[in-house]
Amino acid sequence: MNRILIVEDESRIASFLEKGLRKQGYEVEIATNGHEAIAKATTTPYDLLLLDLGLPGKDGWAVLRELRQSSQKLPVIIVTARDGETDRAEILQQGANDYLSKPFRFSELLEKVKRQLA
């Protein structure tokens, strides 16, 4: 069973993602801030990280940067309200594997998750 870490500070969105992914057979955990995300991602084996950029404490950019600097190969899908062309390019340049702009359809997220776990 694939393990996914959702890093999202909005409880409604985190719960929506958790329920949907669990229903699809994934094992899911949630982190609500950047510090918790780093702690979990570096001590627990996950197959995928869904990462919001706007987090309290340590933002998603810092989380991604820290994971990549530590040679962490964990696939990361950024889930963000930012959807400008510059942001998209920067997200990929910083080492994310994919991104999804909020709001989104769960079916689109699920396809991106499946692609990263294939």
ROLUMDO-815530 format. One line per field, with one value per residue (C-alpha): x, z negated, y; residue in three letters. Coordinates in Angstrom, 1 decimal. Layout:
<nodes>
X: X; ...
Z: Z; ...
Y: Y; ...
resn: Ala; ...
</nodes>
This chain:
<nodes>
X: 0.0; 1.4; 1.9; 1.1; 1.9; -0.5; 1.0; -1.9; -2.9; -6.5; -8.3; -11.2; -8.9; -6.7; -9.8; -11.1; -7.8; -7.4; -10.9; -10.6; -7.2; -8.1; -11.1; -8.8; -6.7; -3.8; -2.4; -2.5; -1.0; -1.4; 1.1; -0.3; 2.9; 6.3; 8.2; 5.9; 6.3; 10.1; 10.0; 7.6; 9.2; 12.7; 11.8; 9.0; 9.1; 6.5; 5.9; 4.5; 4.2; 1.3; 2.6; 0.8; 3.1; 1.3; 2.1; 2.6; 6.1; 8.1; 6.4; 6.2; 9.1; 11.4; 10.1; 10.8; 14.2; 15.2; 14.0; 15.9; 19.1; 19.0; 19.0; 15.4; 14.1; 10.5; 8.1; 6.4; 3.2; 2.7; -1.0; -1.3; -3.6; -0.8; -1.2; 0.8; 3.2; 6.2; 5.0; 4.6; 8.1; 9.6; 7.8; 9.4; 12.8; 12.8; 12.5; 8.8; 7.7; 4.3; 1.8; -1.9; -3.7; -6.5; -9.4; -9.1; -11.1; -10.2; -10.1; -7.2; -5.3; -5.8; -4.3; -1.3; -0.9; -1.1; 1.4; 4.0; 3.5; 3.7
Z: 0.0; 1.0; -1.8; -1.1; -3.3; -2.9; -4.0; -4.2; -6.9; -5.8; -7.7; -5.2; -2.2; -4.2; -5.2; -1.7; -0.3; -3.1; -2.7; 1.1; 1.1; -1.7; 0.4; 3.2; 1.0; 0.0; -3.5; -4.3; -7.0; -7.5; -8.5; -9.1; -9.0; -7.4; -10.6; -11.0; -7.3; -7.5; -10.7; -9.2; -5.7; -7.0; -9.6; -8.0; -4.6; -2.2; 1.4; 2.2; 0.7; 1.5; 0.4; 0.1; 0.4; -2.0; -5.4; -8.8; -10.3; -7.5; -4.1; -1.3; 0.6; -2.4; -2.9; 0.8; 0.7; -2.5; -1.2; 2.1; 0.3; -1.9; 1.3; 0.5; 3.7; 2.4; 5.3; 4.5; 6.0; 5.1; 4.5; 4.5; 5.1; 7.1; 10.8; 12.6; 15.3; 13.3; 10.3; 12.3; 13.8; 10.4; 8.8; 11.2; 11.1; 7.3; 7.6; 7.5; 9.7; 10.5; 9.4; 9.2; 8.9; 6.4; 6.9; 8.6; 9.3; 7.2; 10.4; 11.7; 8.5; 8.5; 12.0; 11.0; 7.9; 9.9; 12.4; 9.7; 8.0; 11.3
Y: 0.0; 3.4; 6.0; 9.6; 12.6; 15.5; 18.9; 21.3; 23.8; 24.2; 21.5; 21.3; 20.7; 18.2; 16.3; 16.2; 14.9; 12.4; 10.9; 10.7; 9.1; 6.6; 5.6; 4.8; 2.5; 4.8; 5.1; 8.8; 11.1; 14.8; 17.5; 21.0; 23.0; 23.0; 21.9; 18.9; 18.1; 18.0; 15.9; 13.3; 13.2; 12.6; 10.0; 8.0; 6.4; 7.9; 7.2; 10.7; 14.2; 16.5; 19.9; 23.3; 26.3; 28.6; 27.0; 28.4; 28.3; 27.0; 27.5; 25.0; 26.5; 26.0; 22.4; 21.5; 23.2; 21.3; 18.0; 18.4; 19.6; 16.5; 14.4; 13.3; 11.7; 11.6; 12.7; 16.0; 17.3; 21.0; 21.8; 25.6; 28.5; 30.2; 29.5; 32.2; 31.0; 32.2; 30.2; 27.0; 27.3; 28.1; 25.2; 22.7; 24.4; 24.1; 20.3; 19.5; 16.6; 18.2; 20.8; 21.3; 24.7; 25.2; 24.8; 21.4; 18.3; 15.3; 13.1; 15.4; 15.0; 11.3; 11.0; 13.0; 10.8; 7.6; 9.0; 9.7; 6.3; 4.3
resn: Met; Asn; Arg; Ile; Leu; Ile; Val; Glu; Asp; Glu; Ser; Arg; Ile; Ala; Ser; Phe; Leu; Glu; Lys; Gly; Leu; Arg; Lys; Gln; Gly; Tyr; Glu; Val; Glu; Ile; Ala; Thr; Asn; Gly; His; Glu; Ala; Ile; Ala; Lys; Ala; Thr; Thr; Thr; Pro; Tyr; Asp; Leu; Leu; Leu; Leu; Asp; Leu; Gly; Leu; Pro; Gly; Lys; Asp; Gly; Trp; Ala; Val; Leu; Arg; Glu; Leu; Arg; Gln; Ser; Ser; Gln; Lys; Leu; Pro; Val; Ile; Ile; Val; Thr; Ala; Arg; Asp; Gly; Glu; Thr; Asp; Arg; Ala; Glu; Ile; Leu; Gln; Gln; Gly; Ala; Asn; Asp; Tyr; Leu; Ser; Lys; Pro; Phe; Arg; Phe; Ser; Glu; Leu; Leu; Glu; Lys; Val; Lys; Arg; Gln; Leu; Ala
</nodes>
